[in-house]
Amino acid sequence: MLTWILLRGLIREQRHWGRFPGQLARALPGATIITPDLPGNGVHHAAISPTSVAAMVEACRAELRARGVRAPYSLLALSLGGMVAVEWASRYPHEIDRAVLINTSMRPFSCFHQRLRWRNYGAIVHMLADGSVEAQERLILRLTSRHGDNAEREGLLRRWLGYQHEFPVSRRNALRQLVAAARFRAPAARPALPLLVLSSTGDQLVDPRCSQHLAQAWRAEHRIHPNAGHDLPLDDGEWVAQRVAAWVAAGDIAAEAR
């Protein structure tokens, strides 16, 4: 039975996956889906966020051990979570069977202004400096999703505000997570496991070329959504689930043929 670990990005928590864990579970019958929070987010909001991706990996591993969830794992990771997945697979290859990287970016494959689109710098700095929680969540929604009509987006915003009021992410932790993402550099060698890269042409936060460059450098399978935003599992979770299920099935067939 496959155990899938879902890893989210900057200042997001497990509830931000929305309906996606259920969509993935239906596409992968029998799989176990686990959605841990990175330190400083969600149920761990009171913890201090590490300023290194390697420390985030160790926090995830410790949590899974404490919960009795045994390796090997399959990873599905979005944005900063993609960096955590790559570091994890590189440090502990025996623990990871496969990884799906969604709209992620990392040195040396992409420049800084591609990894975080330059036109968003001012808004993000203002949000971290003195923006309200509602302004922060409105900005994140605008930058990460193209999903739904105005009424749907307002409903989503209200849910996100509820998450922040219950488990607030401090500005200090938000900055520390940004530092970890900015400092991260991919390992020199491609992780020795099957990799699927998914990206969105409508990503307003990260240049889609980041995923393209990564997939080309590591010769990984790459599938592109024609219009979704940065939060691809939110905008079209069924598409993601079906791409993952087809990729897993193809890998199983290839393994049997060998």
C-alpha positions in Angstrom: 0.0 0.0 0.0 1.3 3.4 -1.0 1.8 6.1 1.7 1.6 9.6 0.1 3.0 12.6 2.1 1.6 15.9 0.9 3.9 19.0 1.5 2.7 22.5 1.1 4.5 25.8 0.6 5.1 29.1 2.4 2.9 30.0 5.3 0.3 27.4 4.3 -1.1 24.5 6.3 -2.7 21.1 5.7 -6.3 22.6 5.5 -5.2 24.7 2.5 -5.2 21.4 0.5 -9.0 21.7 0.5 -10.6 18.8 -1.4 -7.4 17.6 -3.0 -6.5 14.8 -0.5 -9.9 13.2 -1.2 -9.4 13.6 -4.9 -6.0 12.0 -4.8 -7.3 9.1 -2.6 -10.0 8.3 -5.1 -7.5 8.3 -8.0 -5.2 6.0 -6.0 -7.4 3.4 -4.3 -5.8 1.9 -1.2 -3.3 4.7 -0.8 -2.8 6.4 2.6 -2.7 10.2 2.4 -0.9 12.2 5.1 -0.7 16.0 5.2 1.8 17.1 7.8 2.4 20.8 8.6 5.8 22.3 8.3 7.2 24.0 11.5 5.6 27.4 12.0 2.4 26.5 10.1 -0.9 25.0 11.1 -0.9 22.8 14.1 2.8 23.7 14.5 2.2 27.5 14.2 3.8 28.1 17.7 7.1 26.4 16.6 9.9 28.4 15.1 10.3 27.9 11.4 13.7 26.7 10.4 15.8 28.8 8.1 17.0 25.7 6.2 15.1 23.3 4.1 17.2 20.4 5.6 15.8 21.2 9.0 12.3 21.1 7.6 13.0 17.6 6.3 14.1 16.5 9.8 11.0 18.0 11.3 8.8 16.0 8.9 10.6 12.8 9.5 10.4 13.2 13.2 6.6 13.8 13.1 6.0 10.8 10.9 8.1 8.6 13.2 6.2 9.9 16.2 2.9 9.0 14.4 4.1 5.6 13.6 4.1 6.2 9.8 6.8 4.0 8.4 8.8 4.6 5.2 8.9 4.2 2.2 6.9 7.3 1.2 5.7 8.8 -2.0 5.9 12.6 -1.9 3.6 15.2 -3.6 4.9 18.7 -2.9 3.9 22.2 -3.9 6.3 25.2 -4.1 8.5 25.3 -1.0 7.3 21.8 -0.3 9.0 20.8 -3.5 12.3 21.9 -2.1 11.7 19.8 1.0 10.8 16.8 -1.2 14.1 17.1 -3.2 16.2 17.5 -0.1 14.5 14.6 1.6 14.9 12.3 -1.4 18.6 13.3 -1.7 19.4 12.8 2.0 17.4 9.7 2.6 16.8 7.9 -0.8 15.8 4.7 0.9 12.8 6.5 2.4 11.3 7.8 -0.8 9.8 5.8 -3.6 8.8 8.6 -5.9 8.1 12.4 -5.9 5.7 14.8 -7.7 6.9 18.4 -7.7 4.3 21.1 -8.4 5.2 24.6 -9.4 8.4 24.5 -7.5 11.7 26.4 -8.3 15.2 26.1 -7.0 18.8 27.2 -7.7 20.7 26.6 -9.9 18.0 25.9 -12.5 16.2 29.3 -12.2 17.1 32.9 -11.4 15.7 34.7 -8.4 13.4 36.9 -10.4 11.9 33.8 -12.0 11.6 31.9 -8.7 9.5 34.8 -7.3 8.2 37.0 -10.0 9.8 40.4 -9.7 6.5 42.4 -10.1 5.2 40.9 -6.8 8.2 42.0 -4.6 6.6 45.3 -3.4 3.3 43.7 -2.5 5.0 40.9 -0.6 7.3 43.2 1.3 4.4 45.4 2.3 2.4 42.3 3.4 5.3 41.1 5.6 6.0 44.6 7.0 2.6 45.9 8.1 -0.2 44.3 6.2 -3.4 43.0 8.0 -4.2 39.3 8.0 -7.0 39.9 5.6 -4.8 41.9 3.2 -2.2 39.1 3.4 -4.7 36.4 2.6 -6.3 38.4 -0.2 -2.8 38.9 -1.7 -2.0 35.2 -1.4 -5.3 34.2 -3.1 -4.7 36.7 -5.9 -1.1 35.4 -6.5 -1.8 31.7 -6.2 -5.2 30.9 -7.6 -7.4 31.6 -10.6 -10.2 29.4 -9.3 -13.9 30.2 -9.2 -16.1 33.2 -9.5 -16.2 36.1 -7.0 -18.6 34.4 -4.6 -16.5 31.2 -4.5 -13.3 33.2 -4.0 -14.8 35.2 -1.1 -15.9 32.0 0.5 -12.5 30.5 0.1 -10.9 33.7 1.6 -13.2 33.5 4.6 -12.1 29.9 5.3 -8.5 30.9 5.0 -9.0 33.8 7.4 -10.5 31.3 9.8 -7.4 29.1 9.6 -5.1 32.1 10.3 -7.2 33.2 13.3 -7.1 29.7 14.7 -3.4 28.9 13.9 -1.7 32.3 13.1 1.6 32.3 11.2 3.8 35.0 12.7 5.6 37.5 10.5 8.9 36.2 11.9 8.1 32.7 10.8 6.9 33.9 7.4 10.3 35.6 6.9 12.2 32.6 8.1 10.4 30.4 5.6 11.3 32.9 2.8 14.9 32.8 3.9 14.9 29.0 3.8 13.5 29.0 0.3 15.9 31.7 -0.9 18.9 29.8 0.5 18.0 26.4 -0.9 20.1 25.0 -3.7 19.3 21.7 -5.3 21.8 18.9 -5.0 24.3 18.4 -7.8 22.9 15.0 -8.7 19.3 14.2 -9.6 17.6 12.3 -6.8 17.7 8.6 -7.9 13.9 8.0 -8.0 11.0 8.5 -10.4 10.1 12.2 -10.6 7.0 13.9 -12.1 7.0 17.7 -12.6 3.6 19.5 -12.9 3.3 23.2 -13.7 0.7 25.8 -14.6 0.9 28.3 -17.4 -1.2 30.7 -15.3 1.2 30.8 -12.3 1.4 34.4 -11.2 3.8 33.7 -8.3 6.5 31.6 -9.9 7.6 31.7 -13.5 6.5 28.4 -15.2 9.8 28.2 -16.8 11.3 27.2 -13.5 9.5 23.8 -13.7 10.5 23.5 -17.3 14.2 24.1 -16.6 14.1 21.6 -13.6 12.4 18.9 -15.7 14.8 19.3 -18.5 17.9 19.3 -16.3 16.8 16.1 -14.5 15.1 14.5 -17.5 11.9 14.2 -15.5 8.4 13.7 -17.0 6.7 17.1 -17.2 3.0 17.8 -17.6 1.6 21.4 -18.0 -1.8 22.6 -17.0 -3.1 25.1 -19.6 -4.5 27.8 -17.3 -4.4 27.1 -13.6 -2.6 29.3 -11.1 0.3 28.5 -8.7 -1.9 26.5 -6.4 -2.6 23.9 -9.0 -4.2 21.3 -6.6 -6.7 24.0 -5.6 -7.5 25.2 -9.1 -7.8 21.8 -10.7 -7.2 19.0 -8.1 -8.9 16.4 -10.3 -6.4 17.1 -13.1 -3.5 16.7 -10.7 -4.9 13.5 -9.2 -5.4 11.9 -12.7 -1.9 12.9 -13.9 -0.4 11.4 -10.8 -2.5 8.2 -11.0 -1.6 7.7 -14.7 2.1 8.3 -14.0 2.1 5.8 -11.1 0.3 3.2 -13.2 2.8 3.6 -16.1 5.7 3.2 -13.7 4.2 0.0 -12.2 3.7 -1.4 -15.7 7.3 -0.6 -16.6 8.6 -2.2 -13.4 6.6 -5.4 -14.2 8.0 -5.5 -17.7 11.5 -5.4 -16.3 
